[in-house]
């Protein structure tokens, strides 16, 4: 660094120090001193990326609905067994999830198994009637 540059820097530093030593009485001078001493403005933050949350599909209510429908139909016909089994499977899946409602899922499981049992009874009865009709 040359002596001229060093002297110029020292003069600038000396002038700044002298401005702080002297009490600012003028309002404009006081504001200028405050503005120049302020830290640089912070850069604007970029907006956070929008995260699209996956919509949770509750299965407990669907399992309960399918199980009730399957149980009701299984009293009348055996073809409701797939609906009851669907209700029981949905209930098992709902019970594996931590955020699902437990009570409707347990009801769906119980009613789905009951509907499958009623439909199984009808299938057994139909098989015995068909075998009795063909035998005799």
C-alpha positions as CSV (number, residue, x, y, z in Angstrom):
1,X,0.0,0.0,0.0
2,X,1.4,3.4,-0.9
3,X,1.8,6.2,1.5
4,X,-0.7,8.4,-0.3
5,X,-3.4,5.7,-0.1
6,X,-2.7,5.0,3.6
7,X,-2.8,8.8,4.3
8,X,-6.2,9.1,2.5
9,X,-7.6,6.2,4.5
10,X,-6.2,7.6,7.8
11,X,-7.8,11.0,6.9
12,X,-11.2,9.4,6.3
13,X,-11.0,7.4,9.5
14,X,-9.9,10.5,11.4
15,X,-12.9,12.5,9.9
16,X,-15.3,9.7,11.0
17,X,-13.8,9.6,14.5
18,X,-14.0,13.4,14.7
19,X,-17.7,13.3,13.7
20,X,-18.4,10.9,16.6
21,X,-16.4,13.0,19.0
22,X,-18.3,16.1,18.2
23,X,-21.8,16.2,19.6
24,X,-24.4,16.5,16.8
25,X,-26.7,19.4,17.4
26,X,-28.3,19.6,14.0
27,X,-31.3,17.2,13.4
28,X,-30.3,16.4,9.8
29,X,-26.7,15.7,10.8
30,X,-27.9,13.4,13.6
31,X,-30.2,11.5,11.3
32,X,-27.4,11.1,8.7
33,X,-25.1,9.8,11.4
34,X,-27.7,7.3,12.5
35,X,-28.5,6.2,8.9
36,X,-24.8,5.7,8.1
37,X,-24.2,3.7,11.3
38,X,-27.2,1.4,10.7
39,X,-26.5,-2.1,9.6
40,X,-27.2,-2.9,6.0
41,X,-30.8,-4.0,5.4
42,X,-31.4,-7.7,5.5
43,X,-32.2,-9.3,2.2
44,X,-35.9,-10.2,1.7
45,X,-36.6,-13.8,2.6
46,X,-37.8,-15.9,-0.2
47,X,-41.3,-17.3,0.5
48,X,-41.3,-20.8,1.8
49,X,-42.2,-23.4,-0.9
50,X,-45.8,-24.4,-0.8
51,X,-46.1,-28.0,0.4
52,X,-49.2,-29.7,-0.8
53,X,-50.2,-32.1,2.0
54,X,-51.7,-35.3,0.8
55,X,-55.3,-35.6,1.7
56,X,-55.9,-38.4,4.2
57,X,-58.6,-40.7,3.2
58,X,-60.3,-42.1,6.3
59,X,-61.2,-45.7,6.0
60,X,-62.9,-46.4,9.3
61,X,-66.2,-44.9,8.2
62,X,-66.0,-46.7,4.8
63,X,-65.3,-50.0,6.6
64,X,-68.3,-49.5,8.9
65,X,-70.6,-48.6,6.0
66,X,-69.5,-51.6,4.0
67,X,-69.8,-53.9,6.9
68,X,-73.3,-52.7,7.9
69,X,-74.4,-53.0,4.3
70,X,-72.9,-56.5,4.0
71,X,-74.4,-57.7,7.2
72,X,-77.8,-56.4,6.3
73,X,-77.7,-58.0,2.9
74,X,-76.2,-61.3,4.3
75,X,-79.4,-61.9,6.2
76,X,-81.2,-62.2,2.9
77,X,-78.7,-63.6,0.4
78,X,-75.2,-65.0,0.4
79,X,-73.9,-62.7,-2.4
80,X,-73.2,-60.0,0.2
81,X,-70.2,-61.9,1.5
82,X,-67.7,-59.9,-0.7
83,X,-69.1,-56.6,0.7
84,X,-68.7,-57.9,4.3
85,X,-65.1,-59.1,3.5
86,X,-64.4,-55.7,2.0
87,X,-65.6,-54.0,5.2
88,X,-63.4,-56.2,7.3
89,X,-60.3,-55.6,5.2
90,X,-60.9,-51.8,5.2
91,X,-61.2,-52.0,9.0
92,X,-57.9,-53.9,9.3
93,X,-56.2,-51.3,7.2
94,X,-57.8,-48.5,9.2
95,X,-56.6,-50.0,12.5
96,X,-53.0,-50.1,11.1
97,X,-53.1,-46.4,10.6
98,X,-52.2,-44.2,13.6
99,X,-54.5,-41.3,12.7
100,X,-57.7,-43.2,12.1
101,X,-60.6,-43.4,14.4
102,X,-60.5,-46.7,16.3
103,X,-64.1,-47.2,17.4
104,X,-65.7,-47.2,13.9
105,X,-62.9,-49.4,12.6
106,X,-63.5,-52.0,15.4
107,X,-67.2,-51.9,14.7
108,X,-66.5,-52.3,11.0
109,X,-64.3,-55.3,11.7
110,X,-66.8,-57.0,13.9
111,X,-69.8,-56.4,11.7
112,X,-67.8,-57.5,8.6
113,X,-66.8,-60.8,10.2
114,X,-70.5,-61.2,11.3
115,X,-71.7,-60.5,7.8
116,X,-69.3,-63.0,6.3
117,X,-70.4,-65.6,8.9
118,X,-74.1,-65.0,8.0
119,X,-73.3,-65.3,4.3
120,X,-71.3,-68.5,5.0
121,X,-74.3,-69.9,6.7
122,X,-76.4,-69.2,3.6
123,X,-73.8,-70.8,1.3
124,X,-73.8,-73.9,3.5
125,X,-77.6,-74.1,3.6
126,X,-77.8,-73.7,-0.2
127,X,-75.1,-76.5,-0.7
128,X,-77.0,-78.8,1.6
129,X,-80.3,-78.1,-0.2
130,X,-78.7,-78.7,-3.6
131,X,-77.2,-81.9,-2.5
132,X,-80.5,-83.1,-1.0
133,X,-82.4,-82.1,-4.2
134,X,-80.0,-83.9,-6.5
135,X,-79.9,-87.0,-4.2
136,X,-83.4,-87.6,-4.1
